[in-house]
């Protein structure tokens, strides 16, 4: 854990918020939010555009609870040393697989097919993707949090928080993680809801740009994590540069969204009734 999380409180807060942003871009999150939004949009339910935020709140509630529990018990129980390395490799493997699956989905889609994010957990909890109430959508998010990568990540930053105080610090980090995830997943739900009301060609172009962005970010994070494990000097270089890494994630999110809108404009302008 000491090789991953910084030793200054402000830097720790920033990197946990960044972890929340990246966690919100998990392809499993995006794929499930996509399905929930489409299901409720077809039925004309008002919660369709809020599915991303509701999913994130349910998911984040579990993360915050785990962080508080671990932070409270940290004085009597220490996270095993092997958990850091094992959790990191599990996350790297999942990111690499999800990145490749989404890259394949983009290039495999036919010309008239909108690209949907590809996930793994969503297939195991497929029937829950038809939740039709705010509580149901939040419950789906909570169920997604019951996984090794999410729980181990929450436990690790909760224990790191105890260097600066008790469970209150772990609570702050949990809320920061939730905030980053809520920002990304909430925006994703609104984005999908908007695409469903736009011209077909607009949705086709935008979905491909976002699909490529998700795949690229997943593979980039997996690659960087692998290199940090193999090259201690790179891990040392990344310490203290959490601001730069966080800004990179935000820049990629904003850039992908703007590029999708820019490329989709000619098709929206050419849609029937707009000429």
C-alpha positions as CSV (number, residue, x, y, z in Angstrom):
1,X,0.0,0.0,0.0
2,X,2.9,2.4,0.8
3,X,4.0,2.1,-2.9
4,X,0.5,3.1,-4.1
5,X,-0.9,5.8,-1.8
6,X,0.9,9.0,-0.8
7,X,1.9,10.0,2.7
8,X,0.5,13.6,2.6
9,X,-3.2,14.1,3.4
10,X,-4.0,16.5,0.5
11,X,-2.3,14.2,-2.0
12,X,-4.1,11.2,-0.6
13,X,-7.5,13.0,-0.9
14,X,-6.7,13.9,-4.5
15,X,-5.6,10.4,-5.5
16,X,-8.7,8.8,-3.9
17,X,-10.9,11.3,-5.8
18,X,-9.1,10.3,-9.0
19,X,-9.6,6.6,-8.2
20,X,-13.3,7.4,-7.9
21,X,-13.2,9.0,-11.4
22,X,-11.4,6.0,-12.8
23,X,-13.7,3.6,-11.1
24,X,-16.7,5.4,-12.6
25,X,-15.2,4.7,-16.0
26,X,-15.2,1.0,-15.3
27,X,-16.7,-0.7,-18.4
28,X,-19.0,-2.7,-16.1
29,X,-20.4,0.5,-14.7
30,X,-20.9,2.1,-18.1
31,X,-22.5,-1.1,-19.6
32,X,-25.0,-1.4,-16.7
33,X,-25.9,2.3,-16.7
34,X,-26.4,2.1,-20.4
35,X,-28.8,-0.8,-20.0
36,X,-30.7,0.8,-17.1
37,X,-31.0,4.1,-18.9
38,X,-32.3,2.4,-22.1
39,X,-34.7,0.2,-20.3
40,X,-36.3,3.1,-18.4
41,X,-36.2,5.5,-21.4
42,X,-38.2,3.0,-23.5
43,X,-40.9,2.9,-20.8
44,X,-40.9,6.8,-20.6
45,X,-39.8,6.8,-17.0
46,X,-38.4,10.1,-15.7
47,X,-35.6,8.4,-13.8
48,X,-33.9,7.3,-17.1
49,X,-31.5,10.3,-17.1
50,X,-30.7,9.8,-13.4
51,X,-29.8,6.1,-13.6
52,X,-26.1,6.9,-13.7
53,X,-26.3,9.0,-10.5
54,X,-28.5,6.6,-8.7
55,X,-26.3,3.6,-9.6
56,X,-23.2,5.6,-8.3
57,X,-24.9,6.6,-5.1
58,X,-25.8,2.9,-4.3
59,X,-22.3,1.8,-5.2
60,X,-20.7,4.6,-3.3
61,X,-22.8,3.9,-0.2
62,X,-21.2,0.5,0.1
63,X,-17.7,1.9,-0.4
64,X,-18.2,4.5,2.3
65,X,-19.6,1.9,4.7
66,X,-16.6,-0.4,4.2
67,X,-14.2,2.6,4.6
68,X,-15.8,3.6,7.9
69,X,-15.8,0.0,9.2
70,X,-12.2,-0.7,8.2
71,X,-11.1,2.8,9.5
72,X,-12.7,2.1,12.9
73,X,-11.1,-1.4,13.2
74,X,-7.7,-0.4,11.8
75,X,-6.2,-0.1,15.3
76,X,-7.1,-3.8,16.0
77,X,-6.7,-5.3,12.5
78,X,-4.3,-4.6,9.8
79,X,-4.8,-5.3,6.1
80,X,-2.6,-8.2,5.1
81,X,0.5,-7.2,3.1
82,X,-0.4,-9.4,0.2
83,X,-3.7,-7.7,-0.3
84,X,-2.2,-4.7,-2.0
85,X,-0.3,-6.6,-4.7
86,X,-3.1,-9.1,-5.2
87,X,-5.8,-6.4,-5.5
88,X,-3.6,-4.4,-7.9
89,X,-3.1,-7.4,-10.2
90,X,-6.8,-8.3,-10.1
91,X,-7.7,-4.7,-11.1
92,X,-5.1,-4.6,-13.9
93,X,-6.4,-7.9,-15.3
94,X,-10.0,-6.7,-15.3
95,X,-9.1,-3.4,-16.9
96,X,-7.1,-5.1,-19.6
97,X,-9.9,-7.6,-20.4
98,X,-12.6,-4.9,-20.4
99,X,-10.4,-2.6,-22.5
100,X,-9.9,-5.3,-25.1
101,X,-13.6,-6.3,-25.1
102,X,-14.7,-2.7,-25.6
103,X,-12.2,-2.2,-28.4
104,X,-13.4,-5.4,-30.1
105,X,-17.0,-4.2,-29.7
106,X,-16.3,-0.9,-31.5
107,X,-14.6,-2.5,-34.5
108,X,-17.1,-5.4,-34.6
109,X,-20.2,-3.2,-34.7
110,X,-21.9,-2.9,-38.1
111,X,-22.2,0.5,-39.8
112,X,-25.8,1.1,-38.6
113,X,-25.3,-0.3,-35.0
114,X,-24.8,1.9,-32.0
115,X,-21.9,0.7,-29.8
116,X,-22.9,-0.2,-26.3
117,X,-20.2,-0.6,-23.5
118,X,-19.3,-4.2,-22.7
119,X,-19.1,-5.4,-19.1
120,X,-18.6,-8.6,-17.2
121,X,-20.5,-8.2,-13.9
122,X,-23.5,-6.9,-15.8
123,X,-23.8,-10.3,-17.4
124,X,-23.9,-12.0,-14.0
125,X,-26.5,-9.6,-12.7
126,X,-28.3,-9.3,-16.0
127,X,-31.9,-9.4,-14.7
128,X,-31.2,-6.5,-12.4
129,X,-30.6,-4.2,-15.4
130,X,-34.4,-3.9,-15.6
131,X,-34.8,-2.0,-12.3
132,X,-37.6,0.5,-12.8
133,X,-37.4,2.6,-9.6
134,X,-34.8,4.9,-8.0
135,X,-34.3,2.4,-5.1
136,X,-33.9,-0.5,-7.5
137,X,-31.3,1.3,-9.6
138,X,-29.3,2.2,-6.4
139,X,-29.6,-1.4,-5.3
140,X,-28.0,-2.6,-8.5
141,X,-25.1,-0.2,-7.9
142,X,-24.7,-1.5,-4.3
143,X,-24.6,-5.1,-5.6
144,X,-21.8,-4.1,-8.0
145,X,-19.7,-2.9,-5.1
146,X,-19.6,-6.4,-3.6
147,X,-16.6,-7.5,-5.5
148,X,-12.9,-8.0,-4.5
149,X,-11.5,-5.1,-6.4
150,X,-13.9,-2.6,-5.0
151,X,-13.8,-3.8,-1.4
152,X,-10.0,-4.2,-1.4
153,X,-9.6,-0.7,-2.8
154,X,-11.9,0.8,-0.1
155,X,-10.1,-1.1,2.7
156,X,-6.7,0.0,1.5
157,X,-7.4,3.8,1.4
158,X,-9.4,3.5,4.7
159,X,-6.3,2.0,6.4
160,X,-4.1,4.8,4.8
161,X,-6.5,7.4,6.3
162,X,-5.9,6.2,9.8
163,X,-2.3,7.6,9.6
164,X,-4.0,11.0,9.8
165,X,-6.8,10.2,12.4
166,X,-9.6,7.8,13.0
167,X,-12.7,6.7,11.1
168,X,-13.6,10.3,10.3
169,X,-10.7,10.5,7.9
170,X,-11.7,7.2,6.3
171,X,-15.3,8.7,5.9
172,X,-13.9,11.8,4.1
173,X,-11.9,9.6,1.7
174,X,-15.0,7.4,1.1
175,X,-17.0,10.5,0.3
176,X,-14.3,11.8,-2.1
177,X,-14.3,8.4,-3.9
178,X,-18.1,8.6,-4.1
179,X,-17.9,12.1,-5.5
180,X,-15.5,11.2,-8.3
181,X,-17.5,8.2,-9.2
182,X,-20.8,10.2,-9.1
183,X,-19.3,12.8,-11.4
184,X,-18.5,10.3,-14.1
185,X,-21.4,7.9,-13.8
186,X,-23.9,10.7,-13.4
187,X,-22.6,12.4,-16.6
188,X,-22.7,9.0,-18.4
189,X,-26.3,8.5,-17.5
190,X,-27.2,12.0,-18.8
191,X,-25.1,11.4,-21.9
192,X,-26.8,8.2,-22.8
193,X,-30.2,9.7,-22.2
194,X,-29.4,12.6,-24.5
195,X,-28.1,10.2,-27.2
196,X,-31.4,8.4,-27.2
197,X,-33.2,11.6,-28.1
198,X,-30.8,12.6,-30.8
199,X,-30.6,11.7,-34.5
200,X,-29.5,8.1,-35.2
201,X,-26.3,9.0,-37.0
202,X,-25.3,11.3,-34.1
203,X,-25.7,8.5,-31.6
204,X,-23.7,6.1,-33.9
205,X,-20.7,8.5,-34.1
206,X,-20.8,9.5,-30.5
207,X,-21.1,5.9,-29.2
208,X,-18.0,4.9,-31.2
209,X,-15.9,7.8,-29.9
210,X,-16.9,7.1,-26.3
211,X,-16.3,3.3,-26.8
212,X,-12.8,3.9,-28.0
213,X,-12.2,6.3,-25.2
214,X,-13.3,3.8,-22.5
215,X,-11.1,1.1,-24.1
216,X,-8.1,3.4,-24.4
217,X,-8.4,4.6,-20.8
218,X,-8.8,1.0,-19.4
219,X,-5.8,-0.3,-21.3
220,X,-3.7,2.8,-20.4
221,X,-4.4,2.5,-16.7
222,X,-3.8,-1.3,-16.8
223,X,-0.5,-0.7,-18.7
224,X,0.6,2.0,-16.3
225,X,-0.2,-0.1,-13.3
226,X,1.7,-3.1,-14.8
227,X,4.8,-0.9,-15.5
228,X,4.7,0.5,-11.9
229,X,4.7,-3.0,-10.6
230,X,7.7,-4.0,-12.7
231,X,9.6,-0.7,-12.5
232,X,9.9,0.7,-9.0
233,X,11.5,3.9,-10.4
234,X,8.3,4.6,-12.3
235,X,6.2,4.0,-9.2
236,X,8.5,6.4,-7.4
237,X,8.2,9.0,-10.2
238,X,4.4,8.9,-10.0
239,X,4.4,9.7,-6.2
240,X,3.6,13.4,-5.8
241,X,2.2,13.7,-9.3
242,X,-1.3,12.8,-8.3
243,X,-2.5,16.2,-9.5
244,X,-1.1,15.5,-13.0
245,X,-2.6,12.1,-13.2
246,X,-6.0,13.3,-12.0
247,X,-5.9,16.1,-14.5
248,X,-5.1,13.6,-17.3
249,X,-8.2,11.6,-16.5
250,X,-10.4,14.7,-16.4
251,X,-8.9,15.9,-19.7
252,X,-9.5,12.6,-21.4
253,X,-13.1,12.6,-20.2
254,X,-13.8,16.2,-21.4
255,X,-11.9,15.7,-24.6
256,X,-13.8,12.5,-25.5
257,X,-17.1,14.2,-24.9
258,X,-16.2,17.3,-26.9
259,X,-14.8,15.2,-29.8
260,X,-17.9,13.1,-29.9
261,X,-20.1,16.2,-30.1
262,X,-17.9,17.7,-32.7
263,X,-17.9,14.7,-35.0
264,X,-21.6,14.2,-34.5
265,X,-22.5,17.7,-35.6
266,X,-22.5,17.1,-39.4
267,X,-24.8,14.1,-39.0
268,X,-27.2,16.0,-36.7
269,X,-27.3,18.8,-39.2
270,X,-28.1,16.4,-42.0
271,X,-30.9,14.6,-40.1
272,X,-34.4,14.6,-41.7
273,X,-36.3,17.7,-41.0
274,X,-33.1,19.8,-40.3
275,X,-32.0,20.5,-43.8
